[in-house]
Amino acid sequence: MSLLASKSSFYATFKSLGILYIFIGFGLFLDSFHMVKITKNAQLYANISMSIGFFLTFWQVNNRIREQMIYAVIIAVLGEYLFSILLGMYTYRLENVPHYVPPGHALVYVGVLYFSRASSIIKNKLKIENIFTIFILIYATAFLIFGNDVFGFVMTIATLLILRKKPRERFFYLTMYITVAYLEIIGTNYLCWEWPSTAWGVFDFLPSFNPPSGISLFYFLLDLGTLWFYKKRHKIAWSRMKNIRKIRL
């Protein structure tokens, strides 16, 4: 059964976000403080797990998504070394950039993309958008009140304000926000990485929680960069698709 054409919203959700969330939990557990207690090769096992997951996904998706996955990995490598190593925005357990992280970004991109395009999900798109928006506001507010997460709250509000004028992209990015929130909670609780108590550990007027709630705003840069590269590589096809969309509207 095709995920995108499935009439079951449960099936579409499990085959996209469900499997993605299970894989995130399992993969990060392999690099967690639990595994460190029993082996020195915790990160190696996480890298192997990610390699298997990445290539299985790469083999199953179409050529267009494969190309976007490659762009996502390239952008993620550059972004991780910029934000983590150079700027010190967050720090991984071994103070490196684990090999599993860049392809992990690509898998998150693919999982959210397939969920947001599934026909059974799109039927209830507006309802789900409203639920996701309410959840995000409650989530960020709770982090602000109980964790003094000013940095995360500011990024969350900025995200929602930006998406107000982006109706076509809104569903994808709201889903991405929630997925990133899940990923960050798992990763920080497993001590795979850590965020400083203020933004970048520099701006004292922006206290931050570990993790900050709205950090998905920076993940959006990867998504936009991936799409930008694809558009540049396929200008004619992208222009044709835009014209078809205009005719439908």
Backbone torsions as a table, in degrees:
resi	resn	phi	psi	omega
1	MET	NA	132.0	179.5
2	SER	-73.2	133.8	179.8
3	LEU	-62.2	-46.4	-175.4
4	LEU	-68.5	-33.7	-177.3
5	ALA	-92.6	-4.7	-176.7
6	SER	-59.8	138.8	177.4
7	LYS	-87.4	-6.3	-179.6
8	SER	-98.1	117.0	179.0
9	SER	-68.0	-32.0	177.5
10	PHE	-64.1	-45.8	-180.0
11	TYR	-61.8	-46.2	-178.8
12	ALA	-63.4	-39.8	180.0
13	THR	-67.8	-44.3	-179.5
14	PHE	-65.6	-41.9	-176.5
15	LYS	-71.7	-15.8	179.4
16	SER	-110.2	-78.4	-177.1
17	LEU	-72.2	-35.9	-177.7
18	GLY	-60.7	-52.8	179.2
19	ILE	-64.7	-39.1	178.7
20	LEU	-60.6	-46.8	-178.2
21	TYR	-65.5	-39.6	177.4
22	ILE	-63.2	-43.4	-179.1
23	PHE	-66.1	-39.2	177.1
24	ILE	-60.9	-47.9	-179.9
25	GLY	-60.7	-43.7	179.8
26	PHE	-68.0	-46.9	-177.2
27	GLY	-63.4	-42.7	-180.0
28	LEU	-72.1	-28.9	175.7
29	PHE	-60.8	-35.4	-179.0
30	LEU	-65.5	-22.0	178.2
31	ASP	-108.0	15.7	-174.0
32	SER	-85.4	171.7	178.0
33	PHE	-65.7	-22.5	176.0
34	HIS	-64.4	-45.8	-179.0
35	MET	-71.3	-32.7	-179.8
36	VAL	-61.4	-29.5	179.7
37	LYS	-67.6	-23.8	-175.0
38	ILE	-115.4	-9.4	179.3
39	THR	-154.8	151.1	175.9
40	LYS	-90.0	-5.8	-175.0
41	ASN	-107.1	28.5	-176.3
42	ALA	-55.6	-47.2	-177.5
43	GLN	-67.0	-32.6	177.3
44	LEU	-62.4	-43.9	179.5
45	TYR	-64.3	-38.3	177.3
46	ALA	-64.9	-39.4	178.1
47	ASN	-63.3	-42.3	179.8
48	ILE	-64.6	-44.4	179.2
49	SER	-59.4	-44.7	-179.6
50	MET	-65.6	-39.4	179.5
51	SER	-60.1	-43.9	179.2
52	ILE	-63.9	-48.1	-179.2
53	GLY	-62.2	-40.6	-178.4
54	PHE	-65.0	-48.1	-175.8
55	PHE	-73.1	-29.9	173.8
56	LEU	-64.4	-42.9	177.8
57	THR	-67.2	-44.5	-179.6
58	PHE	-58.1	-36.7	-178.3
59	TRP	-73.0	-29.9	-174.1
60	GLN	-88.0	-26.6	-175.2
61	VAL	-83.8	168.7	-179.9
62	ASN	-79.1	173.9	-174.2
63	ASN	-62.3	-35.6	-179.3
64	ARG	-65.1	-43.8	179.4
65	ILE	-69.3	-36.5	177.1
66	ARG	-58.4	-44.9	179.9
67	GLU	-62.7	-41.9	179.1
68	GLN	-66.2	-33.6	176.9
69	MET	-63.5	-40.3	178.4
70	ILE	-63.6	-45.5	178.5
71	TYR	-61.6	-40.1	-178.9
72	ALA	-62.4	-40.4	179.0
73	VAL	-65.0	-44.8	-179.4
74	ILE	-61.2	-47.9	179.9
75	ILE	-64.3	-38.3	-179.3
76	ALA	-64.9	-39.2	178.0
77	VAL	-60.4	-49.2	-179.8
78	LEU	-62.7	-44.0	-178.0
79	GLY	-66.5	-41.2	-179.9
80	GLU	-63.3	-44.6	-179.7
81	TYR	-70.2	-30.9	177.8
82	LEU	-70.7	-54.0	-172.7
83	PHE	-78.0	-36.2	-176.7
84	SER	-89.0	-54.2	-174.1
85	ILE	-79.2	-48.7	-174.8
86	LEU	-79.2	-48.4	-175.1
87	LEU	-93.6	-14.9	178.9
88	GLY	65.0	33.9	-178.2
89	MET	-68.1	-30.1	176.0
90	TYR	-157.0	165.0	-174.6
91	THR	-134.0	128.4	176.7
92	TYR	-78.8	162.1	-172.7
93	ARG	-53.7	-43.4	-179.4
94	LEU	-98.6	14.3	179.1
95	GLU	57.7	33.8	175.3
96	ASN	-126.2	-171.0	168.2
97	VAL	-110.4	104.1	-178.1
98	PRO	-56.9	144.1	-177.5
99	HIS	-63.8	-22.3	-178.0
100	TYR	-78.0	-13.8	-172.8
101	VAL	-71.4	-53.3	-178.9
102	PRO	-57.3	-49.5	176.3
103	PRO	-64.6	-25.7	175.5
104	GLY	-62.4	-39.2	176.2
105	HIS	-60.0	-41.3	-179.6
106	ALA	-64.1	-40.6	179.1
107	LEU	-66.2	-38.7	176.3
108	VAL	-61.3	-44.0	178.7
109	TYR	-58.1	-47.2	-177.4
110	VAL	-67.2	-44.5	-179.4
111	GLY	-60.3	-45.6	179.8
112	VAL	-67.6	-39.0	-179.7
113	LEU	-61.7	-47.2	-179.2
114	TYR	-66.5	-39.2	177.7
115	PHE	-61.4	-46.5	-175.1
116	SER	-72.6	-11.7	179.9
117	ARG	-107.7	-4.7	-179.2
118	ALA	-65.4	132.3	-175.0
119	SER	-61.2	-38.2	-179.8
120	SER	-68.4	-26.4	177.6
121	ILE	-81.2	-40.4	-178.1
122	ILE	-61.7	-30.6	179.1
123	LYS	-58.0	-32.4	-179.4
124	ASN	-111.3	27.0	-172.6
125	LYS	-55.7	-50.7	-176.1
126	LEU	-64.2	-40.7	179.1
127	LYS	-63.8	-43.8	-179.9
128	ILE	-66.7	-38.6	177.4
129	GLU	-58.2	-45.2	179.6
130	ASN	-63.2	-42.7	178.6
131	ILE	-63.0	-45.8	-179.6
132	PHE	-62.4	-41.1	-179.0
133	THR	-64.1	-44.5	178.4
134	ILE	-62.3	-45.0	178.9
135	PHE	-59.6	-44.4	-177.7
136	ILE	-63.3	-41.9	179.1
137	LEU	-64.0	-43.0	178.1
138	ILE	-64.7	-44.2	-179.2
139	TYR	-59.6	-50.8	-178.0
140	ALA	-68.0	-36.8	179.1
141	THR	-66.7	-40.0	178.0
142	ALA	-63.1	-41.4	177.6
143	PHE	-64.9	-36.3	179.7
144	LEU	-67.6	-45.1	-176.3
145	ILE	-72.6	-47.5	-173.1
146	PHE	-93.7	-17.9	-179.0
147	GLY	-121.3	4.2	-178.1
148	ASN	52.8	41.5	-174.6
149	ASP	-89.6	71.1	179.5
150	VAL	-66.0	-43.4	-179.6
151	PHE	-56.7	-50.4	-179.6
152	GLY	-65.1	-38.8	-179.3
153	PHE	-65.8	-42.9	178.6
154	VAL	-60.7	-43.6	179.6
155	MET	-67.3	-34.5	177.9
156	THR	-65.4	-47.5	179.0
157	ILE	-62.7	-40.8	177.9
158	ALA	-60.8	-41.8	179.1
159	THR	-61.5	-48.0	-178.3
160	LEU	-66.4	-36.0	177.9
161	LEU	-66.6	-41.6	178.3
162	ILE	-63.3	-42.0	-176.2
163	LEU	-73.4	-16.3	177.4
164	ARG	-57.9	-35.1	-177.8
165	LYS	-102.4	16.0	179.7
166	LYS	-127.3	67.3	-175.0
167	PRO	-62.5	-33.8	-178.4
168	ARG	-71.3	-35.8	-176.9
169	GLU	-92.9	-11.9	-169.8
170	ARG	-57.5	-46.4	-175.8
171	PHE	-62.8	-43.8	179.3
172	PHE	-60.0	-47.0	-174.5
173	TYR	-76.0	-28.9	173.3
174	LEU	-66.1	-40.8	176.3
175	THR	-64.7	-40.1	178.4
176	MET	-63.1	-41.0	178.6
177	TYR	-56.3	-50.1	-177.1
178	ILE	-66.3	-38.6	178.6
179	THR	-64.8	-43.1	178.9
180	VAL	-65.9	-38.9	178.0
181	ALA	-59.6	-44.6	177.8
182	TYR	-61.6	-48.3	-179.2
183	LEU	-59.2	-44.1	-177.1
184	GLU	-68.5	-38.9	178.8
185	ILE	-64.4	-44.2	178.7
186	ILE	-63.0	-49.5	-176.1
187	GLY	-62.9	-41.9	-178.8
188	THR	-74.6	-34.7	178.1
189	ASN	-71.4	-28.3	174.3
190	TYR	-83.2	-1.6	-178.9
191	LEU	62.2	30.1	175.1
192	CYS	-72.3	-32.3	174.8
193	TRP	-153.4	170.9	-175.6
194	GLU	-146.2	142.4	176.1
195	TRP	-103.4	143.4	178.2
196	PRO	-71.1	170.1	-174.8
197	SER	-78.3	-9.2	173.1
198	THR	-135.0	164.3	-179.1
199	ALA	-58.2	121.3	-177.4
200	TRP	60.9	6.3	-175.2
201	GLY	69.4	17.3	-173.8
202	VAL	-123.8	-46.0	-172.0
203	PHE	-88.8	96.8	-176.5
204	ASP	-65.2	-23.4	-179.6
205	PHE	-79.3	-1.8	176.9
206	LEU	-122.7	74.0	176.2
207	PRO	-57.4	145.9	-176.2
208	SER	-132.1	150.3	173.2
209	PHE	-94.7	170.4	177.9
210	ASN	-115.6	92.0	10.2
211	PRO	-95.1	161.9	172.3
212	PRO	-69.8	143.6	-171.7
213	SER	-66.5	-40.1	-172.1
214	GLY	-98.6	26.5	-173.9
215	ILE	-68.0	-11.5	177.8
216	SER	-60.9	-19.8	177.8
217	LEU	-55.2	-35.4	179.2
218	PHE	-78.5	-27.8	174.8
219	TYR	-65.7	-29.8	-179.2
220	PHE	-62.2	-29.1	178.4
221	LEU	-62.1	-37.5	177.5
222	LEU	-65.9	-43.3	-179.6
223	ASP	-63.0	-44.9	179.9
224	LEU	-65.6	-39.4	178.9
225	GLY	-65.6	-40.4	178.6
226	THR	-61.4	-46.1	-179.8
227	LEU	-66.8	-37.6	-179.8
228	TRP	-62.9	-45.0	177.9
229	PHE	-60.9	-42.0	-178.9
230	TYR	-65.0	-42.4	178.6
231	LYS	-60.9	-42.7	-179.1
232	LYS	-65.5	-33.9	-178.8
233	ARG	-78.3	-23.1	-174.7
234	HIS	-133.7	60.1	-175.0
235	LYS	-61.9	-43.8	-176.8
236	ILE	-66.9	-47.1	-179.7
237	ALA	-63.4	-39.1	-179.8
238	TRP	-67.6	-38.6	178.0
239	SER	-65.2	-39.6	178.5
240	ARG	-63.6	-41.4	-179.5
241	MET	-64.8	-39.9	178.9
242	LYS	-63.9	-39.0	179.3
243	ASN	-66.0	-40.7	178.0
244	ILE	-62.5	-40.3	179.7
245	ARG	-63.6	-40.5	179.6
246	LYS	-63.3	-40.6	179.7
247	ILE	-63.3	-42.5	179.4
248	ARG	-62.9	-39.7	179.0
249	LEU	-67.7	NA	NA
